[in-house]
Each structure stands twice: as structure tokens, then as C-alpha cells.
Amino acid sequence: MIVPTPFNPSASIRVDSPMAGRVRLAVYDIRGKLIRDLVDADLPRGSHQVFWDGRDAAGMPVASGNYFARLETSSCRLTRQMMLVR
């Protein structure tokens, strides 16, 4: 779940982990280019809240547009669209 969308200046992404394990949450642009890894760690079971501030891995603001949050665990892969409006 991503709220709000469209967003400015940041989006909240809720990650529900049914079991403990490795979680990777990354943001990609419309062309599939990696913008930033938000989480790449072992997380305990439960609900976790992650924020994306609309910046890339170097800390630079990205342009308005559509982006994708991709969640990968050992048991699933999910991709959700979000829109940044500056």
C-alpha cells in the first residue's frame, strides 16, 4: 500500500511480512532504471512502514512522473505504481 499517490514530497509504503526474512524494496523509473533501494535487509515478521522522499540514491530530487515500487521477498514479488508531482 502506497499513500498518498500522487505524492509530494514523500510517500509512505507499507510492507507486510508474513514471516521473517530478506526484504528488498526498490524504486524504479518508467524505463526500469533503478532509482533507489529503500530496504535491503532481513526484517522481522509484521508490518513495516518505509518512506520515499522523492530522491535518488545520490540524494538528488527526481523529476515529476510515474515510478514503481518493487517488493521482493523469498516468497513473492510485487510491483506498485506511484506518481510524484512536484
HELIX and SHEET records of a PDB file:
SHEET    1   A 3 ILE A   2  VAL A   3  0                                        
SHEET    2   A 3 ALA A  11  SER A  17 -1                                        
SHEET    3   A 3 GLY A  46  TRP A  52 -1                                        
SHEET    1   B 4 LEU A  34  LEU A  43  0                                        
SHEET    2   B 4 GLY A  21  ASP A  29 -1                                        
SHEET    3   B 4 GLY A  65  GLU A  72 -1                                        
SHEET    4   B 4 ARG A  77  LEU A  84 -1                                        
END                                                                             
